[in-house]
Amino acid sequence: MAVSELEIVSSLLPSALDKFRKQSSFDWKQMKLNIEDPEQLQIKMKVWSFLASDPNFERLYNTLPPEEEKLYVARQLVKFHHSGIYANINTENYKIRTRYIMTVNEATAAFNPNLSVKHALGVSLFANALLTLGTERHYHFYKDVWDGKILSCLALTEVAHGSDTKRLRTTATFDIKSQEYIIHTPDEKAAKCWVGNLGKQCTHALLFAQLWSRNECHGLQAFVVPIRDPQTLLPYSGVIVGDIGEKTGLNGIDNGFVMFNHYRVPRDNLLNRIGDITAEGEFETSFTDPQKILGAALENLSTGRVAIIQESTNTLAMAVTIAIRFGALRTQFCDAKGEELPLISYQLHQWRLFPYLAAAFGCKVFIRKFSDEYLECVEQSNSSRDGDMKQMADTVSCIHAVVCCSKSFITWITRDAIQECREACGGYGYLKASGLGDLRNNHDPKLTYEGDNNILLQQTSNWLLRQSKELRNHKDMLHFPLTCVSFLCQPEICLNYRFTGKNIEDIFSHTFIKCTFDWLVCWLIQTTETALHSLLNQNVDRISAKNQTQVFRAHTLALVFSQSNILRYFWEHCQSVEKNLRLILEKLYYLFALWCIHKNMVLLYQGGYCEGPLLANLICEAILKLCTDLCNEVVSLVDVISPPDFILNSIIGLSDGNLYSNLMQNFLNDPQNLKRPNWWREMLMKPKL
C-alpha cells in the first residue's frame, strides 16, 4: 500500500488502550484503508475537519428545547451548505456526483443526523429527483436549491396512509383552461404528514399526488409545489402548513403537515420524465402498466434507502466502538492471582459484543461495494435504449429487492447492537455523554421511514418467489445482479444439501456457509409457495393468502436472503485482500455467518437439513472459539471502523483511553452540576404538623 494512502489516516496518540493495540496481529491503518475506500475516506476527513474547526458546530453538553434545537440545526444547515464542500458539484457525471453527495451525507450523519437529514431532504434528494424524474424545464429549481435560494421537502406520507402509496388521496387536477394543476386535500386524513423540513422552514415540496385529467386518474405523480415565500417564510394562500410537535429524537428536524385548498401550480411543475400532460389534457407515457409508473416514480427515491443503510452501518460501528473500548478499560472482579480483569476478557461479554463487531465489518464491506453497483444501475436505467429494457427491468427489480431487505436487516441489527452495547456499558452507558442514548433515539426512526421494514421485506420476498419460477432451469437469464440468486436455477440441488460434518473444522468452511444459506433460501421459498398454493386452493383470495404466509415464511425468507447476500459480498472481499489482513477478516466473516446461522437453527432442524445436536453444538463451540481468538484484536478492529473522537462524541469511548478522567471531567464540566438548585427552599424538610 502506498505511503501517501497510509497518511490519510491520522495516528492515534499514546493511550491506556495501547496495551491492547500492541497485542493485535495486523496494521490497523492498513486495514482501515482496506475496509474504507481511500478517496471516500479523504472526503469524510475533509468534512469532519471542517465541522471540528468551526464554532457553529461545537458540541453541546445538554439537550436543547425542541424549538431551540430546530434553530441550532437550521443555522448549521446554512453554514454547512455554503461551506464550499459542495463546490463544483455539478461538473461531474451522475455517478461521481451522487457518490460524493452520499459520502458527505455519511460523514455529516455521523456528526449529527439532524443536519444530514435536513440537507438530504432540503437539497440533495430533491436535486436528485429533479434530475431523474424531471427534465430541462425543471433545471431552474435545481439551480436554486443548490444556490441556497430555496429549501425543499419530500411530501409523500399522509395522515391516514403511508406504506400503501396507491391509496394516497391528495389530488392534482389539470385545468385545461388555465393550464395549471389544482392541488387539493379532500379531508384531514389526506393531509401530508411527517414531512421533514416542512414544519417551519421549507419553501418548496416535492409532492406526490394523484394526477387527474379529463375525469381520469393517471396515478401518483411528482410535482414541485411552492409552500412558503422564500423572502418571508409565510405560507402562500391556499396552503395550511405547520409543525407536528416534539418527537422522541431528531428534534432538530421540523417535521410538518400540510393541507391544500384548491391550490394552483403551473403545468410545468409536473416532473415529466416518466409521463406528461399535453396542453389538451392528454396523458402521455412510455409505460403501459399504471403500477410500473408508480414504481418508476418511487424507485428513483431509493437513494434515500441506500443512504440509510450507510448511516446505520456507521451507527453500528460507533456503538460497538464505544462498548469495546469501555470493556477494555473497565475492570471488574479478580482472577486467581488477585488481578482485576477487563470486561472483554469475560466470555459472556465477548459473546454479547463481538458478533456485532463482525456484523459491522460485514455490513461496511457490503454497502461500500453495493452503493457503487446501485449508482451504476440508476445511471444505466436513465439512459437505457429500448432493446435493453427487459434486462434493465430485471436489474432494477433485483437492486430494489436487495435495497429493501438490506435496509430492514441492517437497521434492525443496528438497533439491537445499540441496546446491547448500552447494557454492556452498565450505568455509564445510560449517561447522555456516552453517546449511546443519542445513537439509539436518532437511529430509531430509520426502522420505519423511507419504507417500514416489515413492508419492505414483503417486496423482497415477492421478488424471490417470482425469481424462483423464472430462473428455474434458465441459466441463460442470469446476468448481473441476478447472479446473487444463481442457485435458484437448480433449487432441487440445494434442497438435497444435508449437514454431514463431524467436527469444528467442517464448520469453518465457506462451502458449509454457502450451502447452508442456499438451502435455507430454497427451503423457505418452497414452504412459502406450498402454504400460498394451499390457501389459494381453498379459494382464499391472493391478497389474504399472501398476508397469511408472511410469519415464519415470506418474512423470514427475505431476512435470510439479506444475510446470505451480505455474507457473499463479505467473503468475496476477504478473498481479494493480502494474507495478513485476510486471516482476521475471515475470522470476522465466520463469526458473523455462524451467528446468523445460529439464529436460524430451528429452521435447519425443521426442514431436515440436520439431525441431532451435533450441528448446534459445533456452531456454539465455533462461535466461542472465534470470540476467544479475536479478543486480542478487537481494540484495533474498532480503531479501524471508528470515526475521530470529535465525531464519535462519547465520553466513555474516546481513543485516548482516559476513561475515568474523562468521566470526572464530564461531571465537573457543567457548572450547574456543582450548584445548589434554585428550588432548594421548596425541598427543605418541614416539621410534621
Secondary structure, 3 states (H helix, E strand, C coil): CCHHHHCCCCCCCCCCCHHHHCCCCCCHHHHHHHHCCHHHHHHHHHHHHHHHHCHHHCCCCCCCCHHHHHHHHHHHHHHHHCCCCCCCHHHCCHHHHHHHHHHHHHHHHHHCHHHHHHHHHHHHHHHHHHHHHCCHHHHHHHHHHHCCCCCEEEECCECCCCCCHHHCCCEEEEECCCCEEEEECCCHHHCEEEECCCCCCCCEEEEEEEEEECCEEEEEEEEEEECECCCCCCECCCEEEEECCCCCCCCCCCCEEEEECCEEEEHHHECCCCCEECCCCCEECCCCCHHHHHHHHHHCCCHHHHHHHHHHHHHHHHHHHHHHHHHHHCEEEECCCCCEEEHHHCHHHHHHHHHHHHHHHHHHHHHHHHHHHHHHHHHHHCCCCHHHHHHHHHHHHHHHHHHHHHHHHHHHHHHHHHHHHHHHCHHHHHCHHHCHHHHHHHHHHHHCCCCCHHHHHHHHHHHHHHHHHHCCCCHHHCCCCHHHHHHHHCHHHHHCCCCCCCCHHHCCCHHHHHHHHHHHHHHHHHHHHHHHHHHHHCCCCHHHHHHCCHHHHHHHHHHHHHHHHHHHHHHHHHCCCCHHHHHHHHHHHHHHHHHHHHHCHHHHHHCCCCCCCHHHHHHHHHHHHHHHHHCCCHHHHHHHHCCCHHHHCCCCCCCCCCHHHHHHHHHHHCHHHHCCCCCHHHHCCCCCC
